[in-house]
């Protein structure tokens, strides 16, 4: 995630600087404001990505923690459904 964030930050700084120049700002203003706004924007994007990634990891770990219990319940339910068939006496005859 670090390399992607770094490349994204550099691209954001360049694009914000170019947008500032295209808006008619002086070059000095664009050079000063571009990095500031670009880094702030990238920082906000990385913070949001880290937040959502943390939520997904926590959800996956919680799912793993409950998966054996859920699987055991399915096996138990399956055995209960199969038990009446196995418990029926074999038909005599022949």
Secondary structure, DSSP 8 states (H G I E B T S, - for coil): -HHHHHHHHHHHHHHHHHHHHHTT--HHHHHHHHHHHHHHHHHHHHHHHHHHHHHHHHHHHHHHHHHHHHHHHHHHHHHHHHHHHHHS------
